[in-house]
Amino acid sequence: MKHTLLLTLALACFLVIVHNGADAAPPTEPLKERIVAKEREGLDALKTGDLQRFAALTADDAVFVDDHGPATKAEIISHTAEFRLTEYAMDDVRFVPVSRNSGLIAYKITEKGTSHGREFAATVYVSALWAERDGKWVCLFSQETAARPPRP
């Protein structure tokens, strides 16, 4: 009985994945372009100090992870109050469609700015999950990993 229930649940999950996968096969380039544009919009908001715009692009239940650990939306917005980008470049953008209205991007960002009154320059690897919710594109998850210096 227990094995039959597990097998039934596994089969149901498989069918949902297959069915959703069939429905979720949009052309990837327009979806990628939309998500990359939203990511840039968030970064541009950090350049101009428009925290309201940055907050509007962040889902209420978002989780961002960096070397300090996971953070909620409220914590993210609080931490970015003293953060400004002065310049940035996104390179090697990779894309994985998740559904018809969501996708994951991963890229390398080279950035300069100020954080809590101190200037910084960094190269970071970023991954970000974006989804359209109620007609609005929001970032649900972001992870930042500092890039290692090149090996000699």
N, C-alpha and C positions, 0 to 999 in steps of 0.2 A: 504494500500500500504506500509506504513512504517513498520507495523508489519510483513507483508509478506517478506519484504526485510531482516528484522532482523532475522526472522525464517530461511530464506534461508541461510543467512550468518552463523548462528549458526549450521545448518545442514552441511554446507560445512566444517566448522571447525571440527565438530565431525567426519566426514568422513576422513578428512586429518589425524586427530589424530589416528583414528582406523587403517587406512591404514599404516601410519608410524609406529604405534605400532606393526603391524604384521610384517613389514619388519625389525623392530628394536629389534628383540628378539634374540640377540646373546647370546651365553653362557656367563653368567656374570662373572665367575671366571677368564678366561683369560683377559677380559676387565678390571676387577678390578685390577688384578696383573699388567697389563700394566700401568694403571693410578697411582697406588701406587708407582710403580718403577719410573715414571716420577716425582712424588712429591718428592720422596727421592733424585732423581737427582738434583732437584732444591735446596733442603736443603743441599745436599753435596756441591753444588756450593757455597752456603753461608758459608760453613765450610772452603773451600779452597780459598775463595775470588775471585772466577772466575765469575765476574759480567757479562762478555760477554756470558757465558753459561747460567747464570740465566736469562739474557735478552732474549736470544734465546728461552728459554722455556716459555716466557711470551708473550701472544698475544699483538699485537700493540694496540688493542682496549680494553685491559684488564682493569678491575676495581678491586682494592683491597680495603677492608674496615677494619679498626681497630678503636681503641678508639679515633683517631684523625679525623675519617671520611673517605670518599672515596678518592682514589688516582688513577691517571692515570699511565700508564707504565713509562713515563718519571719521574714522582714523585717517583714511587716505586724504580726505579734504582738509583735515586739520594739519596734517604733515605738509601738504603742498602750499599752505598759506604763506610760508616763508621760502618758497622754492620758485625760481624763475629760470627758464631756459633762455639763453641768448642766441644760441644756434644749435642746430642738430642736422644730422644726415642719417637716413634709413638706407641700409644696404642689405643685399642678399635676402630679399623678402621671399618667404616661402608660404604656401597657402594649402590648407586642408579644408575642403567643404565638410561641414558637419550635417547640415540639413539644407533645405531650400532657403531658409532665412537665417542661417548662422554659419560661421566659419572661424577657423583658427589661423592666425598669422604668426610667423616667427621671423625675426630679423635681427640684424646688428644695428645698434644706434651708436653714433659717435656724437657726443653732446658736450656743450659748455654752458655754464650758467652760474647762478648763485644759490646757495642753500644756507639758510639761517645766517646770512651776512658773510658767508665765505664763498669765494670763487672756486669752481671745480671744473675739471675736464675729465670725461670718462668715456670708455667704450663698454657697452653693455649688450648682452643678448637678451631679447625680450620675446615673450610669447603672450598673445592676447586672444581671448575668445570673445567674439562679438555676436550678438543676436538681435533680430528685430522683434520687439515686444510691443504690441498694441500700436503698430505703425511707427515706432520710434527705435532707432538703432542705439544699443547700449553695450558697453563693455561689461562682461560678466566676471571675467577672470584675467589677471595679468601676472606674469612672473618675470622678474628681472634677475639676471645672473651676471656679475661682473666678469668681463673678459680677462683672461690671463694674458700677461705680456708674451710676445712672441718668443719662442725658444731660440737660443743663440745658434 
